[in-house]
């Protein structure tokens, strides 16, 4: 028996707990057969009742396992039937679809650009031409232009489904590494463009995934890049490529033997050391290796993965490092330490942990220390001396998000884009000497939401925790319980949900609906403790938080049970489906997108194993028992009543593979009450969400809006009330015509 197997066996023995003796209901829920009649209700999904796994002594049925064969003709035919059923459902909603498309087309019909970043003497930006399928990369010799397009993915496919999935210029701006992805896949192809000659070079590296690039210092001829091992262990290694040489001869610089290892090279502008980040899956606590810059020494481990976080900010002349850490400070603090003697007890605190706000990052620039915080999900910037003495705060608007152009060492001003829920972002300059923001230009977007109300409200979860929400509504929308309200959440992987403008939200709110964004535990809004309270064996807190948000919205008359829609994607799709199964009475409709639904098999497909940081390891009995209580696929109750449910996925999603959605849809259609409405929409030539062409984005939104109106009635509040009034006027055919005795 290998070491890994021995550890796993020991973990099962020590941490595993047998199901309680009275858990017969759980066992009967996990072990079942699908009848021919039920199979037919699931649109004749491919079926095999003989598929029963014995997991930790518990029999677990997986009768729709054949749907995991995504290339099988039977699966393709079933998917086509599901799409046809969805199309028939929204067929009578042509007016809703046309109106939503028209609004979204007009809202997106403008040119937009990222802030320009200077590399050497060349400025780069991403530019989105009005209604073009994909954004392009442009260059100029001045931040004011004129701009020239050097990379245009719109020329790479007829349907606009080939996208740029990343790009990185060399320090002098003479060359750029860029990646292309097809049909939304995470798979990438690396290319190199000679910026001066406008020529794509012969170098090409296929089969990249989540790849990062670090150009060699002072060079535009060579770089480091991360690359998958492609050996089934889901590991990344660091390779070195010299332009003009065959990629097959690239040198391997670093590799960890640990499965699910993600590694990435890094260095700071101060240039004392070179670093390697090392994380296990999506665990936020990355390990860190270092060595002196330009040294041939072996990398020394400064911090192992899965312990705490430490992020170097700058390096001083004496070799010490200023770093951001969460050790003994879940909201982050800045410390200074000697990497040659890095014992935590010797760290010197420069900026202590803030009592409420989370420090996201920091920067030493022009003799001032800028600390970037998350303040109630929005951005805040506090300015200090290098010794940590507070000088002032950057005067950012309340509940706003600030984006920055690339900051170079000689910059006296920062170019910024300040946005929020109401606006897609106006451009400002910030003077670091006067601490003043100066307006430069307004967004070219034809619409904004400045006439709408944005407010923060708080629900109380099952264990007493206060859960914040942002509510966006139009002043004309009455708070009388009739508003069509969409509640969105994520709650996982330390990912925060902050202020951000969306044309889709704008259309929904201006149509008369209310949009609510919930900040659930498991997210990254409020520090490490907030995250830890929503993962692993505390994952149930996330579903309780979401249900508490729904209850508050109903209680305070923002909406009612039959007018409340919940929406989430990926981990957020797990959220919506699990919460619906636990509290179906709370919702009028559910939208689940590209969801993780099979919590016993998520780790077996593509990079799913890396999600154990949040979901635990199903091969360990303790984690299996926790997942069994909320796994959507395994908690569909026979003949139970559930609200209308739209399950959305895509045929090229190689992050959360489509069979998660397939099996949940088939199970709901087969086993829950026959009167329930479970629909599935499988998008073609699309993936987990990235790289979707503009036309597909508009079409997808319009179809989803049509589903909402069919499921809960018109989003327009006046139109909905008119339907209620019309219903009341209809004569009753039976008891109401009888004379009282």
C-alpha positions in Angstrom: 0.0 0.0 0.0 1.4 3.4 -1.0 1.9 6.3 1.4 -1.1 8.2 0.0 -3.3 5.2 0.4 -2.1 4.7 4.0 -2.9 8.3 4.9 -6.3 8.0 3.3 -7.1 4.8 5.2 -6.0 6.3 8.4 -8.1 9.5 7.7 -11.1 7.3 7.1 -10.5 5.4 10.3 -9.9 8.5 12.5 -12.3 11.0 11.0 -15.0 8.8 9.4 -18.3 8.4 11.2 -20.8 5.7 10.3 -24.3 7.0 9.5 -26.4 7.1 12.6 -28.5 4.0 13.3 -31.7 5.8 12.6 -30.6 7.2 9.2 -32.8 4.8 7.3 -34.4 7.7 5.4 -30.9 8.8 4.2 -30.2 5.3 2.9 -33.5 5.0 1.2 -33.0 8.4 -0.4 -29.6 7.3 -1.8 -30.7 3.8 -3.0 -33.6 3.7 -5.5 -34.6 2.7 -9.0 -36.2 4.7 -11.8 -39.3 3.2 -13.4 -40.0 3.2 -17.1 -42.7 5.7 -16.5 -40.3 8.0 -14.6 -37.7 7.6 -17.3 -40.3 8.7 -19.8 -41.0 11.8 -17.7 -37.3 12.6 -18.0 -37.7 12.6 -21.8 -36.4 9.1 -22.0 -33.0 9.8 -20.6 -30.4 7.0 -20.9 -30.8 4.8 -17.9 -29.0 2.1 -16.0 -30.6 1.1 -12.7 -27.7 -1.4 -12.1 -25.3 1.5 -11.4 -25.1 1.4 -7.6 -21.9 2.5 -5.9 -21.0 1.4 -2.4 -19.6 4.4 -0.7 -18.3 4.0 2.9 -20.7 1.0 3.2 -23.7 3.0 1.9 -25.3 2.0 -1.4 -25.7 5.0 -3.7 -27.8 4.7 -6.9 -26.7 6.7 -10.0 -29.2 5.5 -12.6 -28.5 8.3 -15.0 -24.8 7.6 -15.0 -25.0 7.0 -18.8 -25.5 10.8 -19.2 -21.9 11.2 -18.2 -21.0 9.8 -21.6 -21.2 13.2 -23.3 -20.2 11.9 -26.7 -22.8 9.1 -26.8 -25.5 9.6 -29.5 -28.1 8.8 -26.9 -26.9 11.7 -24.7 -26.9 14.1 -27.7 -30.5 13.1 -28.7 -31.7 13.5 -25.1 -30.1 17.0 -24.9 -31.8 17.9 -28.1 -35.1 16.9 -26.6 -34.5 19.0 -23.5 -33.7 22.0 -25.7 -36.8 21.5 -27.7 -38.9 21.3 -24.5 -37.5 24.6 -23.3 -38.0 26.3 -26.6 -41.7 25.2 -26.6 -42.1 26.5 -23.1 -41.0 30.1 -24.0 -42.5 29.9 -27.5 -45.5 32.1 -26.4 -43.1 34.7 -25.0 -41.9 36.2 -28.2 -42.9 39.8 -27.1 -40.8 39.4 -23.9 -37.9 38.0 -25.8 -38.0 40.7 -28.4 -38.3 43.5 -25.9 -35.4 42.1 -23.8 -33.2 41.7 -26.9 -34.0 45.2 -28.1 -33.1 46.8 -24.8 -29.9 44.8 -24.3 -28.8 45.5 -27.9 -29.3 49.2 -27.4 -27.6 49.1 -24.0 -24.5 47.4 -25.3 -24.3 49.4 -28.5 -21.3 51.5 -27.6 -17.5 51.3 -27.7 -15.8 50.6 -24.4 -12.2 50.2 -23.4 -10.1 49.2 -20.5 -7.7 51.7 -18.9 -4.4 52.0 -20.9 -1.3 50.3 -19.4 2.2 51.4 -20.4 5.0 48.8 -21.1 8.2 50.6 -22.1 7.0 53.3 -24.6 3.9 51.3 -25.7 0.4 51.7 -24.3 -1.9 48.7 -24.4 -5.6 48.3 -23.9 -8.6 46.0 -24.5 -11.2 47.6 -26.7 -14.8 46.3 -27.1 -16.3 47.6 -30.4 -20.0 48.2 -30.1 -21.9 44.8 -30.4 -18.8 43.0 -31.7 -18.6 39.4 -30.7 -15.2 39.7 -28.9 -13.0 42.5 -27.5 -9.7 43.3 -29.3 -6.2 44.4 -28.1 -4.9 47.8 -29.2 -1.7 49.7 -28.9 -0.7 53.4 -29.1 2.4 55.6 -28.3 0.3 57.8 -26.1 -2.5 57.2 -23.5 -4.7 59.4 -25.6 -4.1 57.4 -28.9 -4.5 57.1 -31.7 -5.1 53.4 -31.2 -4.4 50.6 -33.5 -5.8 47.1 -33.3 -3.1 44.4 -33.1 -5.1 41.4 -32.0 -8.7 40.8 -33.3 -10.2 37.4 -32.3 -13.3 38.3 -34.3 -11.4 37.3 -37.4 -10.7 33.8 -36.1 -14.2 32.3 -36.3 -17.4 32.9 -38.2 -19.6 32.6 -35.1 -17.4 34.7 -32.8 -16.7 31.8 -30.4 -12.9 32.0 -30.5 -11.9 34.4 -27.8 -8.7 35.9 -26.3 -8.4 34.3 -22.8 -5.4 36.4 -21.7 -2.4 38.4 -22.9 0.8 39.6 -21.4 3.2 42.2 -23.0 7.0 42.0 -22.4 8.3 44.8 -20.1 9.4 46.9 -23.1 6.2 46.3 -25.0 7.9 44.8 -28.0 6.2 41.4 -27.9 3.1 40.0 -26.4 2.1 36.5 -25.4 -1.6 35.9 -25.9 -3.9 33.0 -25.5 -6.9 31.9 -27.6 -9.7 29.6 -26.4 -12.5 28.1 -28.5 -16.2 27.7 -27.6 -15.8 28.8 -24.0 -13.4 25.9 -23.2 -10.7 26.4 -20.5 -8.2 24.8 -23.0 -5.8 27.5 -24.3 -3.3 27.9 -27.1 -0.3 30.2 -26.5 0.8 32.5 -29.3 3.4 35.3 -29.6 3.0 38.5 -31.5 5.9 40.8 -32.5 4.3 44.2 -31.7 6.6 46.3 -33.8 6.3 44.1 -37.0 2.6 43.2 -36.3 3.5 39.6 -37.0 2.3 36.4 -35.3 5.5 34.4 -34.7 5.8 30.7 -35.4 6.0 29.7 -31.7 2.8 28.0 -30.5 2.1 26.0 -27.4 -1.0 23.9 -27.4 -3.1 22.4 -24.5 -2.4 25.1 -22.0 -4.9 25.7 -19.1 -5.1 28.5 -16.5 -1.7 29.5 -17.8 0.3 32.4 -16.4 3.3 34.0 -18.0 6.3 35.8 -16.5 8.7 37.4 -19.0 12.4 37.2 -18.1 13.7 40.4 -16.5 14.7 42.8 -19.2 13.9 40.5 -22.0 11.4 40.2 -24.8 12.9 36.9 -26.1 12.1 34.5 -23.3 9.6 33.8 -20.5 8.4 31.4 -17.9 4.9 29.9 -18.2 2.8 27.4 -16.3 1.7 24.2 -18.0 -0.3 21.1 -17.1 1.5 17.8 -16.5 -1.3 16.0 -18.5 -0.7 12.9 -16.5 -4.0 12.7 -14.6 -2.7 14.3 -11.4 -4.0 17.8 -12.3 -0.7 19.4 -11.5 0.9 22.5 -13.1 4.7 22.9 -13.7 6.7 26.0 -14.6 8.4 25.8 -17.9 10.9 28.2 -19.7 10.5 29.1 -23.4 13.0 30.9 -25.6 11.3 32.5 -28.6 12.3 30.7 -31.8 13.1 27.4 -30.2 10.9 24.3 -30.4 8.5 24.2 -27.4 9.2 20.5 -27.0 12.6 21.4 -25.8 11.4 23.9 -23.2 13.1 23.5 -19.8 11.2 22.5 -16.7 12.0 24.9 -13.9 9.7 23.7 -11.1 7.3 20.9 -10.3 5.6 19.7 -7.2 4.8 15.9 -6.9 1.6 16.7 -4.9 -1.6 16.1 -6.9 -3.7 19.2 -7.6 -0.7 21.4 -7.3 -1.0 24.8 -8.9 2.3 26.7 -9.2 3.0 30.2 -10.6 6.2 32.3 -11.0 6.4 35.8 -9.7 8.7 38.7 -8.8 8.4 42.2 -7.5 9.6 45.4 -9.2 12.2 45.8 -6.4 13.8 42.6 -7.8 15.6 41.2 -4.8 14.0 37.7 -5.0 12.1 35.5 -7.4 9.1 33.6 -6.1 7.0 30.6 -6.8 3.4 30.3 -5.6 2.2 26.8 -4.7 -1.4 26.0 -3.9 -3.2 22.7 -3.5 -6.4 23.1 -5.6 -8.4 26.1 -4.8 -7.2 26.4 -1.2 -6.7 30.1 -0.6 -3.6 29.5 1.5 -0.8 29.3 -1.1 2.6 28.2 -0.1 5.6 30.3 -1.2 9.1 29.5 -2.4 11.9 32.0 -3.0 15.5 32.5 -4.0 17.7 35.5 -4.7 17.1 37.0 -8.1 19.2 35.5 -10.9 20.5 32.7 -8.6 21.0 29.1 -9.6 20.2 28.0 -6.0 17.3 25.6 -5.3 14.1 27.4 -4.3 13.6 27.5 -0.5 10.2 27.0 0.9 9.2 30.1 2.9 5.7 28.9 3.7 4.0 25.5 2.9 0.6 25.5 1.2 -2.6 25.1 3.2 -1.3 26.9 6.3 -1.8 30.6 6.0 -1.5 33.4 3.4 1.6 35.6 2.9 1.9 37.9 -0.1 5.2 39.8 -0.7 4.5 43.5 -1.4 8.0 45.0 -1.6 11.6 44.2 -0.7 14.0 46.5 1.2 17.7 47.1 0.7 18.5 45.0 3.7 16.8 42.0 2.1 13.7 42.1 4.4 10.3 41.7 2.8 7.1 43.7 3.4 4.2 41.2 3.1 0.4 40.9 3.5 -0.6 38.0 5.7 -3.7 36.5 7.3 -1.8 34.7 10.1 -3.4 35.6 13.4 -5.3 38.3 11.4 -8.2 36.9 9.3 -8.8 40.3 7.8 -5.1 40.8 6.9 -2.2 42.8 8.2 1.1 44.0 6.8 4.3 42.6 8.3 8.0 42.9 7.7 10.4 40.0 8.1 13.7 38.5 7.1 13.1 35.6 4.6 16.4 34.0 5.8 14.9 33.8 9.3 11.2 33.8 8.7 9.8 32.5 11.9 6.3 34.1 12.4 7.2 35.1 16.0 9.8 37.4 14.5 7.5 39.2 12.1 7.1 42.9 12.8 3.6 44.3 12.2 3.6 47.5 10.1 -0.1 47.9 9.6 -2.3 45.9 12.0 -5.5 44.2 11.1 -8.5 46.6 10.6 -11.4 46.0 13.1 -13.9 45.6 10.3 -12.4 45.9 6.8 -10.4 43.3 4.9 -7.0 44.2 3.4 -6.9 42.8 -0.1 -3.5 44.1 -1.2 -0.9 46.9 -0.7 1.7 48.8 -2.7 4.7 51.0 -1.8 4.9 53.8 -4.3 6.7 57.2 -4.2 7.5 56.8 -0.5 3.9 56.1 0.5 2.2 52.8 1.5 -1.1 52.3 -0.2 -3.3 49.7 1.5 -6.4 48.5 -0.5 -9.3 47.3 1.6 -12.8 45.8 1.1 -15.2 47.9 3.1 -18.6 46.3 3.3 -17.9 44.7 -0.1 -16.8 48.0 -1.8 -13.3 49.5 -2.2 -11.5 51.6 0.3 -7.8 52.9 0.1 -5.9 54.1 3.0 -2.5 55.8 2.7 0.4 55.3 5.2 4.0 56.1 5.7 6.4 53.1 5.1 6.4 52.7 8.9 2.6 52.3 9.0 1.6 55.8 10.2 -1.8 56.7 8.7 -1.8 59.8 6.5 -5.2 59.9 4.9 -7.8 57.9 2.9 -8.4 58.1 -0.8 -11.7 60.0 -1.4 -13.6 57.2 -3.1 -17.4 57.4 -3.4 -19.4 55.2 -1.1 -20.1 51.7 -2.4 -17.8 52.0 -5.4 -15.2 49.9 -7.1 -11.9 51.4 -8.3 -9.9 49.9 -11.2 -6.4 51.2 -11.9 -4.3 51.5 -15.1 -0.9 49.9 -14.8 1.1 51.9 -12.4 4.8 52.5 -13.3 7.5 53.6 -10.9 7.6 57.2 -12.1 3.9 57.9 -12.1 2.8 60.9 -9.9 -0.9 60.2 -10.8 -3.0 57.1 -11.1 -5.5 56.7 -13.9 -8.7 55.1 -12.4 -12.1 53.9 -13.4 -14.6 54.3 -10.6 -17.8 52.2 -11.0 -20.6 50.7 -9.0 -24.1 49.3 -9.3 -25.4 52.5 -10.9 -22.7 53.2 -13.5 -20.3 51.2 -15.7 -17.5 53.5 -14.7 -16.2 57.0 -15.2 -12.5 57.8 -15.6 -10.6 59.8 -13.0 -7.0 60.7 -12.2 -5.8 60.5 -8.6 -2.9 62.8 -7.5 -0.9 61.1 -4.9 0.6 64.3 -3.6 -2.7 66.2 -3.1 -4.9 63.2 -2.4 -7.5 64.5 -4.9 -9.6 62.8 -7.6 -10.1 64.7 -10.8 -12.8 63.8 -13.3 -11.6 62.9 -16.8 -14.4 61.3 -18.8 -17.8 59.8 -18.4 -18.6 56.3 -19.6 -20.0 56.2 -23.2 -22.7 53.8 -22.1 -26.1 55.0 -23.4 -27.9 54.1 -20.1 -27.1 54.1 -16.4 -29.0 53.4 -13.2 -28.6 56.8 -11.5 -32.4 57.0 -11.1 -32.5 53.8 -9.1 -32.2 53.1 -5.4 -29.3 51.0 -4.0 -29.5 50.0 -0.4 -27.9 47.6 2.1 -30.1 45.4 4.2 -29.3 42.5 6.6 -30.9 39.1 7.2 -30.4 37.0 10.3 -29.3 33.4 9.5 -30.3 30.3 11.4 -27.3 30.6 13.8 -27.8 34.4 14.4 -25.2 35.6 11.8 -26.0 38.8 10.1 -26.0 38.4 6.3 -25.8 41.5 4.1 -27.6 42.1 0.8 -27.6 44.8 -1.7 -31.0 45.7 -3.0 -31.4 47.5 -6.4 -34.8 48.9 -7.3 -36.5 51.7 -9.1 -38.4 54.3 -7.0 -41.6 53.5 -8.9 -41.5 49.8 -7.8 -43.9 49.5 -4.8 -42.8 47.4 -1.8 -46.1 45.7 -1.4 -45.0 42.1 -1.9 -45.8 42.0 -5.6 -42.4 42.9 -7.1 -40.7 40.2 -9.2 -37.5 39.8 -7.2 -34.3 38.1 -8.4 -32.0 37.0 -5.5 -28.5 36.2 -6.6 -25.8 34.5 -4.6 -22.5 32.5 -4.8 -21.1 31.8 -1.3 -17.9 29.9 -2.0 -14.1 29.7 -2.7 -13.3 32.9 -0.9 -14.8 34.8 -3.9 -16.4 38.2 -3.0 -19.4 39.7 -4.6 -19.0 43.5 -4.8 -20.5 46.5 -6.5 -20.6 46.1 -10.3 -22.6 47.4 -13.2 -24.6 45.0 -15.4 -26.8 45.8 -18.4 -28.8 42.6 -17.5 -29.5 43.9 -14.0 -30.4 47.3 -15.4 -33.0 45.8 -17.8 -34.5 43.7 -15.0 -34.8 46.6 -12.6 -36.1 49.1 -15.2 -38.6 46.5 -16.2 -40.1 46.8 -12.7 -38.2 44.0 -10.9 -36.0 44.1 -7.9 -32.5 42.7 -8.0 -30.8 41.5 -4.8 -27.2 40.4 -4.4 -26.5 38.4 -1.2 -23.1 38.3 0.5 -23.1 34.8 1.9 -20.6 33.0 4.1 -18.1 31.0 2.1 -17.4 34.1 0.0 -14.4 36.5 0.3 -16.2 39.6 1.4 -15.3 39.8 5.1 -12.1 37.9 5.7 -10.9 34.4 6.4 -13.4 33.6 9.2 -16.3 34.5 6.9 -14.9 32.2 4.3 -14.2 29.3 6.7 -17.8 29.5 8.0 -19.1 28.5 4.6 -17.0 25.5 3.5 -16.3 21.9 4.4 -18.4 20.8 7.3 -19.9 24.3 7.6 -21.2 24.4 4.0 -24.8 24.2 5.3 -24.4 27.8 6.6 -24.4 29.1 3.0 -27.8 27.5 2.3 -29.2 28.8 5.6 -27.9 32.3 4.8 -29.6 32.3 1.4 -32.9 31.1 2.8 -32.7 33.8 5.5 -32.2 36.4 2.8 -35.3 35.1 1.0 -37.3 35.1 4.3 -36.4 38.7 5.0 -37.3 39.9 1.5 -40.7 38.2 1.9 -41.3 39.5 5.4 -40.4 43.1 4.5 -42.7 43.0 1.5 -40.1 43.4 -1.1 -41.6 40.4 -2.7 -43.6 37.2 -2.0 -42.9 33.5 -2.2 -44.5 33.2 -5.6 -42.7 36.2 -7.0 -39.2 35.4 -5.7 -36.6 33.9 -8.2 -33.2 32.7 -7.1 -30.3 32.6 -9.5 -26.7 31.4 -9.3 -24.0 29.8 -11.4 -21.2 27.2 -10.8 -20.9 27.0 -7.0 -23.8 29.4 -7.1 -25.7 26.7 -9.0 -25.0 24.3 -6.2 -26.4 27.1 -3.9 -29.7 27.5 -5.8 -30.4 23.9 -6.3 -29.5 22.8 -2.8 -31.5 25.7 -1.2 -34.5 24.9 -3.3 -34.5 21.3 -2.3 -34.3 22.2 1.3 -36.8 25.1 1.3 -39.0 24.8 -1.8 -41.8 26.8 -0.3 -39.8 30.0 -0.4 -39.4 30.4 -4.1 -41.5 31.1 -7.2 -38.8 30.0 -9.6 -35.2 28.8 -9.7 -32.4 29.4 -12.2 -29.4 27.1 -11.8 -26.5 27.7 -14.2 -23.4 25.5 -14.9 -23.8 23.9 -11.5 -21.9 21.5 -9.4 -24.7 19.0 -8.3 -23.1 15.6 -7.7 -21.1 16.0 -4.5 -19.9 12.4 -4.6 -18.3 12.5 -8.1 -17.3 16.1 -8.6 -13.6 15.3 -8.0 -13.5 12.8 -10.8 -13.9 15.1 -13.8 -11.3 17.6 -15.2 -10.1 19.8 -12.4 -12.9 19.0 -10.0 -10.6 17.5 -7.5 -9.1 20.9 -6.8 -12.5 22.0 -5.2 -11.9 19.8 -2.1 -10.9 23.0 -0.3 -14.6 23.9 -0.2 -16.5 20.6 -0.6 -14.2 18.2 1.2 -13.1 14.8 -0.1 -15.9 12.3 -0.9 -13.4 9.5 -0.4 -13.2 10.4 3.3 -16.3 9.2 5.3 -16.7 12.3 7.3 -16.8 14.5 4.3 -19.1 12.1 2.5 -21.5 12.3 5.3 -21.5 16.1 5.2 -22.0 16.2 1.5 -24.8 13.6 1.6 -27.0 16.1 3.5 -26.9 18.8 0.8 -25.8 17.2 -2.5 -28.5 18.3 -4.9 -28.4 15.1 -7.0 -29.0 13.0 -3.8 -31.6 15.1 -2.1 -34.5 15.0 -4.6 -37.4 13.7 -2.6 -39.8 11.3 -4.3 -43.0 13.0 -5.5 -42.0 16.3 -3.8 -43.4 19.6 -5.0 -40.7 22.0 -6.3 -41.0 25.4 -8.0 -40.4 25.9 -11.7 -36.7 25.2 -12.3 -34.5 26.2 -15.3 -31.2 24.3 -15.4 -28.7 25.8 -17.8 -25.4 24.4 -19.0 -23.2 24.4 -22.1 -21.8 21.6 -24.3 -18.1 22.8 -24.0 -18.0 23.4 -20.3 -14.9 21.6 -19.3 -14.7 23.2 -15.8 -18.0 22.0 -14.4 -18.8 19.3 -16.9 -22.4 19.3 -18.2 -23.3 15.9 -16.7 -23.8 17.5 -13.3 -26.7 19.5 -14.8 -27.9 16.6 -17.0 -28.2 14.2 -14.1 -30.0 16.7 -11.8 -32.5 17.6 -14.5 -33.3 14.0 -15.3 -33.6 13.1 -11.6 -36.0 16.0 -10.9 -38.1 15.2 -13.9 -38.2 11.5 -13.1 -38.6 11.4 -9.3 -40.2 14.6 -8.1 -43.9 15.4 -8.5 -45.0 14.9 -12.1 -46.7 18.3 -12.0 -43.4 20.1 -11.4 -41.8 22.0 -14.2 -38.1 21.3 -14.7 -36.5 22.6 -17.8 -33.0 22.4 -19.3 -31.2 24.7 -21.7 -28.0 23.4 -23.2 -26.1 26.1 -25.0 -24.0 25.0 -28.0 -20.4 26.1 -28.6 -20.2 27.6 -25.1 -18.4 26.8 -21.9 -18.5 27.9 -18.3 -19.2 31.5 -19.2 -15.9 33.0 -20.4 -15.5 34.1 -24.0 -19.2 34.1 -24.8 -19.9 36.3 -27.9 -22.1 39.4 -27.4 -24.9 38.0 -29.5 -25.0 34.7 -27.4 -25.0 36.8 -24.2 -28.0 38.8 -25.4 -29.9 35.7 -26.6 -29.2 33.9 -23.3 -30.5 36.8 -21.2 -33.6 37.2 -23.3 -34.5 33.6 -23.0 -34.0 33.5 -19.3 -36.1 36.7 -18.9 -38.9 34.9 -20.8 -38.7 31.9 -18.5 -39.1 34.2 -15.5 -42.1 35.9 -16.9 -43.7 32.5 -17.8 -42.9 31.1 -14.3 -43.9 34.0 -12.0 -45.9 36.4 -14.2 -44.9 39.7 -15.7 -41.8 41.4 -14.2 -43.6 44.8 -14.8 -45.4 45.3 -11.6 -48.4 47.1 -13.1 -48.9 44.4 -15.7 -48.7 41.7 -13.0 -51.3 43.5 -10.8 -53.5 43.8 -13.9 -53.4 40.0 -14.3 -54.3 39.6 -10.6 -57.3 41.9 -11.1 -58.4 40.1 -14.2 -58.2 36.8 -12.3 -60.5 38.2 -9.5 -63.1 39.2 -12.1 -63.4 35.8 -13.6 -66.7 34.1 -12.5 -66.4 31.1 -10.3 -67.9 28.0 -11.9 -68.7 26.0 -8.9 -69.1 26.7 -5.2 -69.3 30.5 -5.5 -72.6 30.1 -7.5 -74.3 28.1 -4.7 -76.7 29.8 -2.4 -75.7 29.8 1.2 -77.9 27.5 3.4 
